[in-house]
Amino acid sequence: MFFLIEYNRKEGRLVAIESFHDSDRQKAEESRLRLELDLNVRGIDNEVVLLDAASEAAVRRTHRRYFETLAELTTLPCKLDAG
């Protein structure tokens, strides 16, 4: 699956997440480009990423900073899968 994420760096918060099936790679890439262009035109400096992962849970585990506050990131131990 692909996950399109918009993240507000200044506020440290997730703005939006959208998922796409593996077969919709082109649609996901086009959505990322449209979002980046729209934000640029509006003068909004949000981070936009397109990630490929098996599930949203995997994205939440590997890219915690998009989903957790700074306090949560610094107080909770990072759990790494053993296998």
PyMOL commands that set and color helices and strands:
alter all, ss='L'
color gray80, all
select helices_A, chain A and resi 22-41+56-62+64-66+70-75
alter helices_A, ss='H'
color red, helices_A
select strands_A, chain A and resi 2-8+13-20+47-52
alter strands_A, ss='S'
color yellow, strands_A
deselect
rebuild
show_as cartoon
